[in-house]
């Protein structure tokens, strides 16, 4: 599959979030992600390759089993795509060095993609980790 149009690139990024993240469809990792993927996640973790991505995704899933990515806006130019997101989930595992809180949290983020030969080759995501940390540390009440 060769992706060339901006619309096709945007559609690929939408599939990445809808199917790999929101549906946890592991079978699509090999189809949508380049073997040499360079990925920086919303929590600042950097990984390489599909196995590295899977390990990161699995850590997020362990911390937030109901983790959801809402695409607020997607802009594409050639094989580059930018997305504005809202993340949400219930903290059931350790994250950011903090123990599980069982709190429902949400935070904002932005992601920048570079595609190559119809696959996602580079992803740089910036999440509002400060907002996430504040929600996790908020006293019960």
C-alpha positions in Angstrom: 0.0 0.0 0.0 1.4 3.4 -1.0 -0.1 6.4 0.6 0.4 9.6 -1.4 -2.5 12.0 -0.8 -2.9 14.1 2.3 -6.4 12.7 2.7 -5.1 9.1 2.6 -2.4 10.0 5.2 -5.0 11.6 7.5 -7.1 8.4 7.1 -4.2 6.3 8.1 -3.6 8.3 11.3 -7.3 8.0 12.1 -7.1 4.2 11.7 -4.0 4.2 14.0 -6.0 5.8 16.8 -9.4 4.1 16.1 -8.1 0.6 15.7 -4.7 0.2 17.3 -5.3 2.4 20.3 -9.1 2.5 20.9 -9.8 -1.1 19.9 -6.4 -2.5 20.9 -6.2 -4.3 17.5 -2.7 -5.7 17.6 -2.9 -7.3 14.2 -2.9 -3.9 12.6 0.5 -2.8 14.1 2.4 -4.6 11.4 0.1 -3.3 8.7 0.1 0.4 9.7 3.5 0.9 11.4 6.8 0.9 9.6 9.3 -1.7 10.9 11.7 1.0 11.8 9.2 3.2 13.6 10.5 5.9 15.8 7.8 6.7 18.4 7.6 9.2 21.3 4.4 8.7 23.3 2.3 11.3 25.2 4.0 10.5 28.5 7.5 11.2 27.0 8.6 7.6 26.5 10.7 7.0 23.4 10.7 3.6 21.6 11.8 2.2 18.3 10.3 -0.5 16.1 7.0 -2.3 16.3 8.0 -4.3 19.4 9.0 -1.2 21.2 5.6 0.4 20.3 3.7 -2.7 21.5 5.6 -2.6 24.8 4.7 1.1 25.3 1.1 0.6 24.3 0.8 -2.4 26.7 2.1 -0.3 29.6 -0.5 2.3 28.8 -3.2 -0.3 28.6 -2.1 -1.8 32.0 -2.3 1.6 33.6 -5.6 2.6 31.8 -7.5 -0.5 30.6 -10.2 1.8 29.2 -7.8 4.3 27.7 -9.4 6.2 24.8 -8.0 8.7 22.2 -10.5 11.2 20.8 -9.3 12.9 17.7 -10.3 16.5 17.9 -8.6 17.7 14.8 -6.4 16.2 12.0 -4.4 18.2 9.5 -2.4 16.6 6.7 0.1 18.0 4.3 1.7 15.4 2.0 3.0 12.6 4.1 3.0 14.7 7.3 0.0 14.7 9.6 -0.8 16.6 12.8 -3.5 15.7 15.3 -5.0 17.3 18.3 -6.3 14.8 20.9 -8.1 14.3 24.1 -7.0 11.2 26.1 -9.1 9.7 28.9 -9.1 6.6 31.0 -9.4 5.2 34.5 -6.1 4.7 36.4 -6.0 1.1 37.4 -2.2 0.6 37.2 1.0 2.5 37.9 1.8 5.5 35.7 4.3 8.3 36.0 5.8 6.5 39.0 2.5 6.8 40.9 0.3 3.9 42.2 -3.1 3.2 40.8 -5.8 5.7 41.9 -8.9 4.3 40.3 -9.6 7.8 39.1 -11.1 8.8 35.8 -8.7 11.3 34.1 -8.5 13.2 30.9 -5.7 15.2 29.4 -4.9 16.9 26.1 -2.2 16.2 23.6 -0.9 16.8 20.1 0.8 14.3 17.8 2.9 14.7 14.7 3.3 11.9 12.1 5.6 11.3 9.2 4.6 8.5 6.8 6.8 6.5 4.5 5.6 4.0 1.8 2.1 3.9 3.2 3.0 3.3 6.8 3.6 5.4 9.9 7.4 5.9 10.2 7.8 8.6 12.9 5.5 9.8 15.7 6.1 12.5 18.2 3.4 13.0 20.8 3.2 15.7 23.5 0.7 15.1 26.2 -0.2 17.5 29.0 1.5 15.3 31.6 1.3 18.1 34.3 -2.5 18.0 34.0 -2.5 14.2 34.2 -0.2 14.2 37.3 -2.4 16.8 39.1 -5.5 14.7 38.5 -3.8 11.6 39.8 -2.4 13.4 42.9 -5.7 15.2 43.7 -6.9 14.3 47.2 -9.9 12.1 47.4 -13.0 14.0 48.3 
